């Protein structure tokens, strides 16, 4: 979309039309003490060419380090066609499709997205996105409370190995509605949920049990056993998943005897760039019996009087998003543009392409672990099966190691000791299909130099 600046004459005409003497007069309600007198830190205006050169210089200063950090956001290859299509005006500037007759293209794309997500997760119905993966977990917990009418406790069991940021966001969003999150410890030897610890809650009134697969340490949980335990104890199951991992792992809809009840996660691995931490988008799928409790927009397919297919928002009125305590959600933002990218990304790769990416990521992580543990002072913390992340323990402070790796052009991973001090000097590393054997060798060399 082009930027069209206002000339001085334009500004004078607009002020004259509304009867204001100056632009400053438009803000006269703001007390003078609160107004900034000058912008000393802001340089003088630059030309387009000068701005371009400034941004190039800043980008060169950042460099292009080899990135081995994951922890919830992952560097994947995105085909050029994805954002070339997303950036077209039909998608890029399209507003939320409340007016169905003017939004058939957007609605059809969202419908296709919902179809792909239900196929990927093994569930029956999907919404058309949420704000991000962390808030999606919070929404799922609130949805479980509404959908599980037999439970009165508002209690949710959350394994300690669930992404700690997700846990923090879930608490922040739901604390005003009195939800209680009971953290279940992980097995210190295995890094996965301690199934024996679940039995401490056996027979109690539990609204839902959260299962992250793979968990924050990149390890695979015994999802069948946990799902069956939750259902046997009258609780719903909320699955938090990496959507790419579902290209090679069992979908949540097939966990245990009955499958998960609600599935959420962050769609960032599906065609969304890292982009300095966001924005990303959250997804949610569920069973048909819980569809009325699902927050977010849902697209339906129908036929018109002539039998031609058509698409529309269904099951929810627009007003339900602003009904305060009676709304299914008080977060009214969806991420339609990023969902558009994810839909195109999945369409281009197909199921076979997603499987290749997931398998390559898992393979390169195995190579990365094998290369790094050859260095003295570096050990693998957990030996169980994993996806594309792993935990290493070091014989010295992780923060110092990460800083020294950065000096060698390597983003070495996530310092787990900040959130999991019981692990000691623990480093979470990640490799995706974008990491070549040369990249892994360069990291191993840098790690050996740092640990020497």
C-alpha positions in Angstrom: 0.0 0.0 0.0 1.5 3.4 -1.0 2.4 6.0 1.5 0.9 9.4 0.5 2.1 12.3 2.7 0.1 15.4 3.3 1.5 18.7 2.1 1.4 21.8 4.2 -1.6 23.1 2.1 -3.4 19.8 2.8 -2.8 20.2 6.5 -4.0 23.9 6.5 -7.2 22.9 4.6 -8.0 20.1 6.9 -7.5 22.2 10.0 -9.6 25.0 8.5 -12.4 22.5 7.7 -12.6 21.4 11.4 -12.0 24.8 12.9 -8.7 24.0 14.6 -5.9 26.6 14.6 -3.1 24.0 14.7 -2.3 20.4 15.0 -1.2 21.0 18.6 -4.7 22.3 19.4 -6.0 18.8 18.6 -4.3 17.5 21.8 -5.1 20.4 24.2 -6.9 17.9 26.5 -3.5 16.4 27.4 -2.0 18.4 30.4 1.1 20.3 29.4 3.1 18.5 32.1 2.6 15.2 30.2 3.7 16.5 26.8 7.2 15.9 25.5 8.9 19.2 24.8 11.4 17.8 22.4 12.5 14.5 20.7 16.2 14.8 21.5 16.8 11.1 20.7 15.2 11.3 17.3 17.4 12.5 14.4 16.4 14.9 11.7 14.2 13.6 9.0 16.0 11.5 6.3 15.3 10.9 2.6 14.1 7.5 1.4 17.6 6.8 0.1 19.2 7.8 3.5 16.7 5.6 5.4 17.5 2.7 3.2 21.3 3.1 3.8 20.7 3.4 7.5 18.7 0.2 7.7 21.3 -1.6 5.6 24.0 -0.5 8.0 22.0 -1.6 11.0 21.3 -5.0 9.4 25.0 -5.5 8.7 25.8 -4.6 12.3 23.5 -7.4 13.4 25.2 -9.9 11.1 23.9 -13.3 10.0 24.7 -15.6 12.9 24.0 -19.3 12.8 20.8 -19.7 14.8 20.4 -22.8 17.1 17.7 -21.4 19.5 14.2 -22.7 19.6 12.2 -22.6 22.8 8.8 -22.0 21.0 9.8 -20.1 17.9 11.7 -21.8 15.0 13.7 -20.9 12.0 12.3 -22.7 9.0 12.7 -22.2 5.2 9.7 -20.3 3.8 9.2 -20.6 0.0 9.4 -17.2 -1.7 5.9 -17.8 -3.2 4.3 -17.8 0.3 4.8 -14.1 1.1 4.7 -13.1 -2.6 1.1 -14.3 -2.6 0.3 -13.0 0.9 1.5 -9.5 0.0 -1.0 -9.2 -2.8 -3.6 -6.5 -2.0 -6.5 -9.0 -2.0 -5.0 -10.6 1.1 -2.7 -8.0 2.5 -5.3 -5.3 3.0 -8.4 -7.4 3.5 -10.4 -6.7 6.6 -12.0 -9.3 8.9 -14.7 -10.9 6.7 -17.9 -9.9 8.5 -19.5 -9.0 5.2 -19.6 -12.4 3.5 -20.8 -11.3 0.1 -17.7 -9.1 -0.3 -15.2 -11.6 1.3 -15.6 -14.9 -0.4 -11.9 -15.3 -1.3 -10.8 -14.7 2.3 -13.5 -16.9 3.7 -12.6 -19.7 1.4 -9.0 -19.5 2.3 -9.8 -19.6 6.0 -12.1 -22.5 5.4 -9.3 -24.4 3.7 -7.0 -23.5 6.6 -9.5 -25.0 9.1 -9.7 -28.2 7.0 -5.9 -28.5 7.0 -5.7 -28.0 10.7 -8.3 -30.6 11.5 -6.5 -33.1 9.3 -3.2 -32.2 10.9 -4.4 -32.6 14.5 -6.9 -35.4 14.0 -9.8 -33.3 15.4 -13.3 -32.4 14.0 -13.4 -28.6 13.9 -11.0 -25.7 13.9 -11.4 -22.0 14.4 -9.8 -19.4 12.1 -6.9 -18.6 14.5 -6.2 -16.9 17.9 -3.6 -14.4 19.0 -0.7 -16.7 19.6 0.1 -20.1 21.1 0.4 -18.9 24.7 -3.0 -17.1 24.7 -4.5 -20.1 22.9 -3.6 -22.3 25.9 -5.3 -19.8 28.2 -8.4 -19.8 25.9 -8.4 -23.6 26.0 -8.4 -23.7 29.8 -11.3 -21.3 29.9 -13.1 -23.3 27.2 -12.5 -26.5 29.2 -14.2 -24.8 32.2 -17.2 -23.9 30.1 -17.4 -27.2 28.4 -16.9 -29.5 31.4 -20.0 -28.7 33.4 -19.6 -31.7 35.8 -16.4 -30.2 37.1 -16.7 -27.4 39.7 -13.1 -27.1 40.8 -11.7 -24.8 38.0 -8.5 -26.9 38.4 -6.1 -27.5 35.6 -3.1 -29.8 35.9 -0.1 -28.4 34.0 3.2 -30.4 33.7 6.3 -28.4 34.7 7.8 -29.3 31.3 5.1 -27.2 29.5 6.6 -24.0 28.0 7.0 -21.7 31.0 6.0 -18.6 29.0 2.7 -20.4 28.1 2.1 -21.1 31.8 2.7 -17.5 32.7 0.4 -16.2 30.1 -2.3 -18.7 31.0 -2.2 -17.5 34.6 -2.2 -13.8 33.7 -5.2 -14.2 31.4 -7.3 -16.4 33.6 -6.5 -15.2 37.1 -9.5 -12.9 37.2 -11.7 -15.9 36.6 -10.3 -17.9 39.5 -8.7 -20.8 37.6 -6.2 -22.8 39.6 -3.1 -24.3 37.9 -1.5 -27.2 39.7 2.0 -27.9 38.4 2.9 -31.5 38.1 6.7 -32.2 38.3 8.7 -34.0 35.6 10.9 -37.0 36.2 14.4 -35.5 36.8 16.0 -38.5 35.1 13.8 -38.6 32.0 12.7 -35.0 31.6 9.1 -36.0 30.9 6.0 -35.9 33.1 6.3 -38.0 36.2 3.3 -40.3 35.8 3.5 -41.3 39.4 3.0 -37.7 40.4 -0.3 -37.7 38.6 -1.6 -40.2 41.0 -1.5 -37.7 43.8 -4.5 -36.1 42.1 -6.3 -39.4 41.4 -10.0 -39.3 42.1 -10.1 -35.5 42.6 -12.3 -33.0 40.8 -10.0 -31.9 37.9 -11.3 -29.8 35.0 -8.5 -30.5 32.5 -5.0 -31.9 32.1 -2.5 -30.1 29.8 -0.1 -32.2 27.7 2.6 -30.6 25.6 4.1 -32.7 22.8 7.0 -32.4 22.4 7.5 -30.8 25.8 9.6 -27.7 26.4 12.7 -29.8 26.6 12.0 -31.2 23.1 11.2 -34.7 24.5 8.2 -36.9 23.7 5.7 -37.5 26.5 3.7 -40.7 26.9 0.6 -39.1 25.6 -1.5 -42.2 25.4 -1.0 -43.0 29.1 -1.6 -39.4 30.2 -4.7 -39.0 28.1 -6.2 -42.2 29.4 -5.4 -41.2 33.0 -7.1 -37.8 32.5 -10.2 -39.3 31.0 -10.4 -42.0 33.6 -10.3 -39.3 36.3 -13.1 -37.3 34.6 -10.8 -34.5 33.2 -10.6 -33.1 29.7 -7.3 -33.2 27.8 -5.8 -30.0 26.4 -3.0 -30.8 23.9 -0.3 -28.2 23.2 1.6 -29.2 20.0 4.1 -28.1 17.5 2.1 -28.3 14.3 5.1 -29.4 12.2 5.8 -32.3 14.5 2.4 -33.7 13.6 3.6 -34.5 10.1 5.5 -37.4 11.6 3.9 -38.0 15.0 0.5 -39.4 16.1 -2.1 -36.6 16.0 -3.8 -35.6 19.3 -7.1 -36.8 18.1 -5.7 -40.4 18.3 -4.0 -40.1 21.7 -5.1 -42.8 24.1 -8.5 -44.5 23.7 -10.5 -41.4 23.1 -8.0 -38.7 21.9 -7.5 -35.2 23.2 -10.5 -32.9 23.7 -8.9 -29.5 22.7 -5.7 -28.9 20.7 -3.8 -25.7 20.6 -0.4 -24.4 19.7 1.5 -21.7 17.8 1.4 -21.8 14.0 4.7 -20.0 13.6 6.5 -23.0 12.1 4.0 -22.9 9.2 5.4 -20.2 7.0 5.7 -17.4 9.5 9.1 -15.8 9.9 10.7 -15.2 13.3 10.5 -11.4 12.9 12.1 -10.3 16.2 9.6 -12.3 18.2 6.4 -11.9 16.3 3.6 -11.5 15.5 2.7 -15.2 15.2 -0.7 -16.9 15.4 -2.4 -19.4 17.6 -4.5 -22.3 16.4 -7.2 -24.3 18.1 -9.1 -27.5 17.1 -11.6 -29.5 19.1 -14.4 -32.1 19.1 -17.7 -31.2 17.6 -19.5 -31.5 21.0 -17.4 -28.5 22.3 -17.7 -26.3 19.2 -20.2 -23.9 20.9 -17.6 -23.2 23.5 -14.8 -22.5 21.1 -13.5 -18.9 20.9 -12.5 -17.2 17.7 -14.1 -17.1 14.3 -15.4 -20.2 12.5 -15.9 -20.4 8.7 -18.7 -22.6 7.3 -19.4 -23.8 3.8 -22.9 -23.8 2.3 -24.7 -23.4 -1.0 -26.8 -20.5 -2.3 -30.2 -20.7 -4.0 -28.6 -21.7 -7.2 -26.6 -24.5 -5.6 -23.3 -22.7 -5.9 -20.8 -23.0 -2.9 -20.5 -20.1 -0.6 -18.6 -19.3 2.7 -19.6 -17.4 5.7 -18.9 -16.9 9.4 -21.0 -19.4 11.3 -22.2 -20.4 14.8 -21.1 -17.1 16.4 -22.4 -13.6 16.1 -20.0 -10.8 15.8 -21.4 -9.4 19.0 -20.3 -12.4 21.1 -16.7 -11.1 21.0 -17.7 -7.9 22.9 -20.1 -9.3 25.5 -17.6 -9.0 28.3 -18.1 -11.8 30.8 -20.6 -13.7 28.5 -18.2 -13.8 25.6 -16.3 -17.0 24.7 -13.2 -14.8 24.6 -12.2 -11.3 25.6 -9.2 -11.3 23.2 -10.8 -10.1 20.0 -7.7 -10.2 17.8 -7.2 -13.0 15.3 -4.2 -13.3 13.0 -5.8 -13.6 9.6 -2.8 -12.5 7.5 -0.4 -15.0 9.2 -3.1 -17.7 8.8 -3.1 -16.8 5.1 0.6 -17.4 5.0 0.3 -20.7 6.8 -2.4 -21.9 4.5 -0.4 -21.1 1.4 2.7 -22.7 3.0 0.9 -25.9 3.8 -0.6 -26.0 0.3 2.8 -25.6 -1.3 4.5 -28.2 0.8 1.7 -30.7 1.1 1.7 -33.5 3.6 4.8 -35.1 2.0 6.7 -31.8 2.2 5.8 -31.2 5.8 6.9 -34.7 6.6 10.3 -34.1 4.9 10.8 -30.9 6.8 10.0 -32.5 10.1 12.2 -35.5 9.5 15.1 -33.3 8.4 14.8 -31.2 11.5 14.8 -34.2 13.7 17.8 -35.7 11.8 19.9 -32.5 12.0 19.2 -32.2 15.8 20.5 -35.7 16.3 23.7 -34.7 14.4 24.0 -31.5 16.4 23.8 -33.4 19.7 26.3 -36.0 18.6 28.7 -33.2 17.5 28.4 -31.1 20.7 28.7 -33.8 23.3 32.2 -34.7 21.9 33.4 -31.5 23.7 34.7 -31.9 27.2 32.3 -30.4 29.7 29.2 -30.9 27.5 26.7 -33.7 28.2 23.3 -34.7 27.1 20.8 -34.2 29.9 18.0 -36.5 28.7 18.4 -39.6 26.5 14.7 -40.1 25.6 13.1 -39.7 22.2 12.8 -36.1 21.0 11.7 -34.0 18.1 14.1 -31.2 17.1 15.3 -29.8 20.5 17.6 -31.2 23.1 18.9 -30.2 26.6 22.7 -30.2 27.2 24.3 -29.7 30.6 27.6 -27.7 30.8 30.3 -27.6 33.4 30.1 -23.8 33.7 27.5 -21.0 33.5 25.3 -21.1 30.4 25.0 -17.3 30.1 28.8 -16.9 29.7 28.9 -19.7 27.1 26.1 -18.2 25.1 27.8 -14.8 25.1 31.1 -16.2 23.9 29.4 -18.3 21.2 27.7 -15.1 20.0 31.1 -13.5 19.5 31.8 -16.4 17.1 28.6 -15.9 15.1 26.6 -18.6 16.7 23.3 -18.1 18.6 23.9 -21.1 20.8 20.5 -21.8 22.4 18.2 -21.0 25.4 19.5 -20.7 28.9 17.2 -23.1 30.8 18.9 -22.3 34.2 16.8 -19.1 34.4 13.5 -21.0 34.4 14.6 -24.5 35.6 17.4 -23.9 38.1 17.1 -27.5 39.3 18.6 -28.6 35.9 21.8 -26.7 36.8 23.8 -25.3 33.9 21.4 -26.4 31.2 21.2 -25.3 27.6 18.3 -25.9 25.2 19.5 -26.3 21.6 17.5 -26.7 18.4 18.2 -27.5 14.8 15.8 -27.4 11.8 16.0 -28.3 8.2 17.8 -24.9 7.6 20.9 -26.1 9.5 23.4 -27.8 7.2 26.2 -30.1 8.2 28.6 -27.2 7.8 26.5 -25.1 10.3 26.6 -28.0 12.8 30.4 -28.4 12.4 30.9 -24.6 12.9 28.8 -24.7 16.1 30.8 -27.7 17.3 34.1 -25.9 16.6 32.9 -22.7 18.4 31.7 -24.7 21.4 35.0 -26.5 21.6 36.9 -23.1 21.6 34.6 -21.7 24.2 34.8 -24.7 26.5 38.5 -25.1 26.1 
